[in-house]
Amino acid sequence: MPYRNMSLEDFARHVGMDAREVRKLAERGKLPGQKVGGEWRFNRARVTEWLQQEMPSLGSERLIEIERAMEAGYDDSSESVSVAKGMIVTDLIGLEGIAVSLPANTKSSVLRELVQLAEKTGLLYDREGLLEALAAREAMCSTAMPMDVALPHPRQPMPYVSAEPLICVGRIPRGIGFGSSDGKLTHLFFLICCHDDRHHLRVLARLVRILSGDVIALLLNVETREELLQVLIDKETQVIAEMG
């Protein structure tokens, strides 16, 4: 079952951490777990939510560890193994899913316009279902990060909402308030729609690594969607090389 409870050792393998460090953090109340019969237990759905919220604050080395742990968790019989192995995040972004000037001025209109971009890819099955899931996730906690970027996504992966995993990119040149912790406006929006939690977390970790300050500056100044996609492709090539 995808959202079963995990032991402390299962949790450590799932997120690529040392079990001793996991125990220390759990005892300090830093992890989404609870003791049952004297043993730590972690609900996988809550772990996914926790990782989503923590990832923007993690360093490159820790993000690489998460990527590797997510890939290692697939076995060769998994239906998603072909997606997971040798993952290229920018392969999930089509030109039809990019808007360099998104016509939105509120959080709700941003989500609607991003879903409309997803429709343009021809991969989306359930427009309203995805929009509702995005709004519910934002109501729980904003997906905006410091440095001009937000990564809207459903609270849990939605395998039946689209034919394939996809990412859409929207830019609002003037920026809007989207709930960033630094109180600044958000200009770049990456809608993430994956089919399972491991792939989702790996995509999220890769995107956070890609979206460094220099890349964001370039993305804010390109004029065409072709240029925007090329900036992302070039940076992803670099971060993949850094994994060795």
N, C-alpha and C positions, 0 to 999 in steps of 0.2 A: 504493500500500500504506500502511495507516495507521501502521505502526511502522518505516518506512524511516529511514535515516540522513539527517540534515539538515546542510547546510553552515552555516558561521557566519552567513552572510546569511539563510538560511532560519530559523535559530534566532532571530535578532534579530526578524524579522517575526512569527514564531510567538508570541513572548512580549511583543511591543511594546516592544522596547529598541533603543537605538542600537547599530549594529554595532561602533563603536569601543569602547563600554563593554563589550560582550560579549567582544571580544578581550582587553581588559584583565583582566576577571574570569576568563576561561578561562586566561590565562597565569599567573594567581595560584592556579589550582587551585580556584576557587570555583564552577565550573560542571561539570555531568556530561558532559564531552566528552573526546575524545582526538585526538591528531594522527595522521593517516594520510597518508603521502607528503608531509608538511610542511603539510597543510591540516587545519583543525579539522573534526571530524565529531561530530555529536550524535545519539544514538539517541532516537527520538521517545518510545518507551515509558519510557526512563530520564528524559527531560525531564519527562514527565507526573508521574512519581513525585517528582522533585525539586521541581517547583512545588507539589505537594500538601503537601510537608513544609515548604516555605519560606513559604507563603501566610499562615499565622497571625501571622508576625512582620513582615509588610509593612505599610506605611502606606497610608492611603486613596488617595492619588494613584497609587501604584504598582498597587494593586488595580484602580483604574479603568482604567489602561493595559492591564492583563491582560484585563479584560472586553472592552474595545474591540478588542484584538488577536484574541481568540477569536471575536468576532462577525465581524470583517473577514475571517477565514479561510474563511468559508463562501461558496460561490458559489451562484448561483440554481438550479443543477441538483441541489444536494445534497438528499438525502432528509430531512435534519435541518434544512433552512433555516427551515422554518415554526416549529420549536421554538426556533431560535437568535434569530431576529429578534424584537425587542420582548419579550425574555424577562422573565417575572414569576416569580420563584422561589416566591413564596407560592401560585401557582397549582398547584404540584406537591404541596402539603400539603392533604390532605383531613381533615375532622374525625375520620373513622374511623381515621386514621393518627396520632392524637394521644392520649397518655396522660399525665395530670397527676400520676399516682402509679404509676409503673412498678414491678411486683412483682419486683424483682431486687436481689441483694446481692453479686454477683460479676461480673467482666467477662464471663464466658461466659454467665451468665444474662441480662445486659443485652442481649447480641447476640441471644440466642434470643427475648427478649421484643420486641425491635425488629422482628425478622423476622416474628413473630406479628402485630404491628401492620401490617406490609406485606401480610400475607395478608388482613387485614380490609378492605383497600382493594379487593380483588377483581382487582388488577392483577398479582399475583405468579404466575409460572408455576413457578418452581423454588425452593422453600423451602430445601432442603438445599444446593443449589448456591450460593445467596446466603449462607447461614450459613457455609459452608466458606470462601468468599471473604473474608468479613468477618473471620473468625478468622485467616486467613492474613495479612491486612493488619495486624491488631493485633499479630501475632507479629513482624512486621518492624519496626514502630515504632508506638507508641501514637498514636491520632488525638486524644487529649485535648489541649486547649489550656489555658493559664492562664485564670482568670476563670470557672471552673465549667462549661466546655463541652467536649464531645467531638463529633467529626464522623465517625463510622464510615462507611466506604465500601470497596468492593472495590479491590484494587490497580490493576486496569484496568477500564474500563467493560464492562458485561455486557448487550449489546443483546437477548439472548434470554432473560433471566431474568424480565423483566416486560413487560406489554403496552405500558406507557408509562413514561417516567421518573417517579420519585416520591421524595418525602421524607417520612419519618416522624419524629415528635418524641416523645421520652419524658422525663419528669422524675422524678427520685428525690429527694424532699424532704430526706432525711437525708444524701444523697450517698454515693458509694463511691469507693474508690481505683481510678483508671483509667489511671494512669501519666502524669499531668500533670507537666510539667517543673518546676512550682513546688512539687510535693509535696502539693498540696492535694486535697481531695475534688472529684469531679465530680458535678454535679447535673442537667445538661441534656444530652441526647443527640439528635443529628440524623442519622438514617440517610439517606445519599444514594445513590441508585441511578439512574445515567444510562446512556444508550445509546452515547455517543461521547465521546472525550476532550476535545474543545473545549467541548461543552456541560457536561461534568463540571467542568472547570476554571473555566468562567464561573460556574456555580452556586456553587462553592466560594468564589470571590472575592466574589461578592455576599453570601453568608451571613456571611463574615468581616466585611464592612462593616456588615451588619445587626446583628450581635451585639456591640454596644458595651456598655460598662459599665452605662449607664442602662437599656438594653433588658433585659439579663440580670437586673437587679434586679427589673424588672417581671415578667419571666417566672417568677421564683422565687416571686412573691407572688400571682399570679392564682389564682383558684379553679376555673375551668372551662376546658375545651379551646377553647370559643368565644372566651373572653377571651384566651387564649394566642395563638390564631391572629390575632386582631385587633391585638394588640401587634406581631406580625411584619409584618402588612400595613401598618400605619401607618408603621413604620420603613422598610420597603422603599420606600414612596411617597417618603419623605424622601431616601433615598440615590439613588434614580433622578433626582430633581430636581437633586441635587448634580452629576450628570454633565453637565447642561446640554443 
